[in-house]
Amino acid sequence: MKIVIAGAGIGGLTAALSLHATGMTDISVLEAAREIQQVGVGINLPPHAVRELQELGLSAALAEVGLPTDELAYYDTQGTLIWAEERGLDAGYRWPQYSVHRGKLHQLLLDATRHRLGNHAVVTGQRVDAVEPSADHVRIRTTDTQTGLHSEQTAALLVGADGIRSAVRTALYGEKIRLATNGWTIYRGTTRTAPFLTGRSMVIVGDEHQRCVAYPIDAHTVNWLVVRPSVGGNAATVDLGNWNRPLSPDIIARYVENWTFEWLDIPAMVRASEAAYEYPMADIDPLPQWTFGRVTLLGDAAHAMYPFGSNGASQAILDARILAFELARHTDLDEALRAYESQRRPVVSAVQLANRSQVSDVMARVSAMARAQDHGNAAAELKKVEQTYKHLAGFDVETLNNRASWNAVRS
Ligand SMILES: Cc1cc2nc3c(=O)[nH]c(=O)nc-3n(C[C@H](O)[C@H](O)[C@H](O)COP(=O)(O)OP(=O)(O)OC[C@H]3O[C@@H](n4cnc5c(N)ncnc54)[C@H](O)[C@@H]3O)c2cc1C
């Protein structure tokens, strides 16, 4: 059975590795970029995503590139602690939480895919332009991004893992589904500097008007984000879904000028960043359907979400694992696709919506309490929100530690 995956991103490569682990061999990943570069800044992989990568045999490789996060701490705009909780192994999980450079994670997945499936399995410079699903196969049209030559192939299944601006999603839905911004921008970068607090802390500082998130991704590098309403008429808001629009760190440092604390000098950290990027937050409404005949969607293509709660890449990894698990368990491909979608779509749709409410609603409630010096209730509220989110996204300690593995071998 030939399976084609559109997009060699985190979701697409995890899907290729997961399908291969079940015993499938005819897998081809088509990637639009000619060269896969180590772009992006840091991302966080909570234990539910780490479990899946470890079960794919990537434990040692992951430990080499990732730094285990041991706490998440919220601070108000004065630098006063509101609430902190342990994370990863320290929180009782059987798997760590890793902070990692996104490019290094991507490279790790690419190396593993080429090593296990063969170099030919990932075809770069091939953009998927159009798809025609039918009941028992799919026709896929691609363009060579260097020569401009078009070609066509058929497969038993196409997995659209081509990211936030998915061409496969557009082929299925047309222009009905569009990326939209909530009017907030994320500014982000990495700085060569010593880690702070425990050395493995992830902090969220601020209120409903502006927030800074920071965490080390190795012993010498801190990843940071500043989130605030977009500047009026910001040109970037017309280029939604582009993660890599550069911006001077000095501009961003001015936004956080007053946030110098004993435990972290945020403006100095931002200013010392070698490069910084702006990303107007964008997502799509939850989709009513992921599977159309022999085409299904996965990762950002299926559920582009605001990057809160460290779940964009994690949910893509979970999609990949469950898709492979269901394909291994069912001899009927259509049944497998139905099982995949019915498990994943409702869960991830809820995560998309929860991420929307995190932007301002939650922070408005918590910050109002912190401003009234009611740190006790603010802490209780944050604890409740975090707990609810973990349940929703599939990583509360009990559920994750006790659920069966999604490792499966095709019969
Ligand atoms: C460059 C970049 C930087 C990012 N930085 C961050 C970050 O710093 N923090 C964060 O939380 N999230 C970041 N993200 C998003 C995060 O990585 C995703 O939420 C997560 O990886 C979901 O994985 P995915 O495989 O669905 O999509 P992606 O990882 O985005 O992968 C999609 C892949 O599909 C390819 N592609 C696109 N269109 C086509 C096509 N028509 N045909 C074939 N291939 C195609 C893309 O080149 C890409 O390799 C970034 C994404 C990108 C692409």
Ligand as a Chemical Component Dictionary entry (heavy atoms), coordinates in Angstrom:
data_LIG
# 
_chem_comp.id                   LIG 
_chem_comp.type                 NON-POLYMER 
_chem_comp.pdbx_formal_charge   0 
_chem_comp.three_letter_code    LIG 
# 
loop_
_chem_comp_atom.comp_id 
_chem_comp_atom.atom_id 
_chem_comp_atom.alt_atom_id 
_chem_comp_atom.type_symbol 
_chem_comp_atom.charge 
_chem_comp_atom.model_Cartn_x 
_chem_comp_atom.model_Cartn_y 
_chem_comp_atom.model_Cartn_z 
_chem_comp_atom.pdbx_ordinal 
LIG C1  C1  C 0 9.842 27.445 9.898  1  
LIG C2  C2  C 0 8.915 27.157 11.042 2  
LIG C3  C3  C 0 9.206 27.660 12.296 3  
LIG C4  C4  C 0 8.366 27.387 13.366 4  
LIG N1  N1  N 0 8.703 27.890 14.568 5  
LIG C5  C5  C 0 7.942 27.578 15.625 6  
LIG C6  C6  C 0 8.315 28.027 16.905 7  
LIG O1  O1  O 0 9.335 28.677 17.062 8  
LIG N2  N2  N 0 7.511 27.725 17.960 9  
LIG C7  C7  C 0 6.377 26.961 17.786 10 
LIG O2  O2  O 0 5.681 26.680 18.764 11 
LIG N3  N3  N 0 6.015 26.522 16.581 12 
LIG C8  C8  C 0 6.767 26.797 15.510 13 
LIG N4  N4  N 0 6.378 26.349 14.306 14 
LIG C9  C9  C 0 5.148 25.553 14.205 15 
LIG C10 C10 C 0 5.297 24.204 14.773 16 
LIG O3  O3  O 0 6.563 23.708 14.430 17 
LIG C11 C11 C 0 4.120 23.408 14.212 18 
LIG O4  O4  O 0 2.961 23.724 14.965 19 
LIG C12 C12 C 0 4.310 21.948 14.314 20 
LIG O5  O5  O 0 5.586 21.598 13.934 21 
LIG C13 C13 C 0 3.235 21.242 13.500 22 
LIG O6  O6  O 0 3.860 20.389 12.590 23 
LIG P1  P1  P 0 3.387 20.187 11.087 24 
LIG O7  O7  O 0 4.235 19.065 10.615 25 
LIG O8  O8  O 0 1.941 20.112 11.023 26 
LIG O9  O9  O 0 3.794 21.509 10.337 27 
LIG P2  P2  P 0 5.235 22.067 10.009 28 
LIG O10 O10 O 0 6.211 21.615 11.025 29 
LIG O11 O11 O 0 5.042 23.494 9.771  30 
LIG O12 O12 O 0 5.643 21.321 8.647  31 
LIG C14 C14 C 0 4.991 21.484 7.414  32 
LIG C15 C15 C 0 5.962 21.122 6.292  33 
LIG O13 O13 O 0 5.259 21.080 5.068  34 
LIG C16 C16 C 0 6.032 21.722 4.069  35 
LIG N5  N5  N 0 5.098 22.182 3.029  36 
LIG C17 C17 C 0 4.313 23.279 3.042  37 
LIG N6  N6  N 0 3.536 23.322 1.952  38 
LIG C18 C18 C 0 3.850 22.225 1.222  39 
LIG C19 C19 C 0 3.366 21.702 -0.019 40 
LIG N7  N7  N 0 2.397 22.319 -0.729 41 
LIG N8  N8  N 0 3.903 20.540 -0.486 42 
LIG C20 C20 C 0 4.860 19.884 0.226  43 
LIG N9  N9  N 0 5.355 20.347 1.394  44 
LIG C21 C21 C 0 4.846 21.494 1.892  45 
LIG C22 C22 C 0 6.730 22.818 4.822  46 
LIG O14 O14 O 0 7.866 23.279 4.119  47 
LIG C23 C23 C 0 7.068 22.130 6.137  48 
LIG O15 O15 O 0 8.309 21.459 6.052  49 
LIG C24 C24 C 0 7.178 26.621 13.197 50 
LIG C25 C25 C 0 6.889 26.133 11.927 51 
LIG C26 C26 C 0 7.740 26.383 10.861 52 
LIG C27 C27 C 0 7.432 25.822 9.487  53 
# 
loop_
_chem_comp_bond.comp_id 
_chem_comp_bond.atom_id_1 
_chem_comp_bond.atom_id_2 
_chem_comp_bond.value_order 
_chem_comp_bond.pdbx_ordinal 
LIG C1  C2  SING 1  
LIG C2  C3  SING 2  
LIG C2  C26 DOUB 3  
LIG C3  C4  DOUB 4  
LIG C4  N1  SING 5  
LIG C4  C24 SING 6  
LIG N1  C5  DOUB 7  
LIG C5  C6  SING 8  
LIG C5  C8  SING 9  
LIG C6  O1  DOUB 10 
LIG C6  N2  SING 11 
LIG N2  C7  SING 12 
LIG C7  O2  DOUB 13 
LIG C7  N3  SING 14 
LIG N3  C8  DOUB 15 
LIG C8  N4  SING 16 
LIG N4  C9  SING 17 
LIG N4  C24 SING 18 
LIG C9  C10 SING 19 
LIG C10 O3  SING 20 
LIG C10 C11 SING 21 
LIG C11 O4  SING 22 
LIG C11 C12 SING 23 
LIG C12 O5  SING 24 
LIG C12 C13 SING 25 
LIG C13 O6  SING 26 
LIG O6  P1  SING 27 
LIG P1  O7  DOUB 28 
LIG P1  O8  SING 29 
LIG P1  O9  SING 30 
LIG O9  P2  SING 31 
LIG P2  O10 DOUB 32 
LIG P2  O11 SING 33 
LIG P2  O12 SING 34 
LIG O12 C14 SING 35 
LIG C14 C15 SING 36 
LIG C15 O13 SING 37 
LIG C15 C23 SING 38 
LIG O13 C16 SING 39 
LIG C16 N5  SING 40 
LIG C16 C22 SING 41 
LIG N5  C17 SING 42 
LIG N5  C21 SING 43 
LIG C17 N6  DOUB 44 
LIG N6  C18 SING 45 
LIG C18 C19 SING 46 
LIG C18 C21 DOUB 47 
LIG C19 N7  SING 48 
LIG C19 N8  DOUB 49 
LIG N8  C20 SING 50 
LIG C20 N9  DOUB 51 
LIG N9  C21 SING 52 
LIG C22 O14 SING 53 
LIG C22 C23 SING 54 
LIG C23 O15 SING 55 
LIG C24 C25 DOUB 56 
LIG C25 C26 SING 57 
LIG C26 C27 SING 58 
# 
